[in-house]
Amino acid sequence: MTDRPDPRLARRMRRAIRRLPRRQREVFCAVRYDDLSYAQIAKRTGLSATQVEALFADALASFVRTIDAEPRHWWRFW
């Protein structure tokens, strides 16, 4: 096993994060990359910890749906 992730998966992950709404993306990145607690994110954003938790749950669900979705090619839109 290598330390480097599959480049196609990494690209899909970056795209999935970019597609999240701004607030969800902010919370998702704070939890996953900055390793902040819901309380810390709530203090930073002015939201309640419950709102942060709900935003993270929605972001995670959207992220997983986007990652699991089959890539669509332009010719399949017709």
C-alpha positions, 0 to 999 in steps of 0.5 A: 500500500502506498502513502499517496492516494489515488489521483482520481479519488483525490480529484473527486474529493476536492470537487466534492468539497468545492461543491458544498455550500459555503457554510457547509464547506467551512464547517466540513473543513474546520472539522476534518482539516483543522480538527476543531470541535463543534463548540470551537467552530460555533464560537468562530462562526457565531452559530450554535453547536447544534447548528454546526453539528447539523451543517456538518452532517449535511455536508458529510452526506452531500460529500459521500453522495458526490464521491459515490456518484458515477461520473457523468459524461457529456454525451449522457446528458441527451 
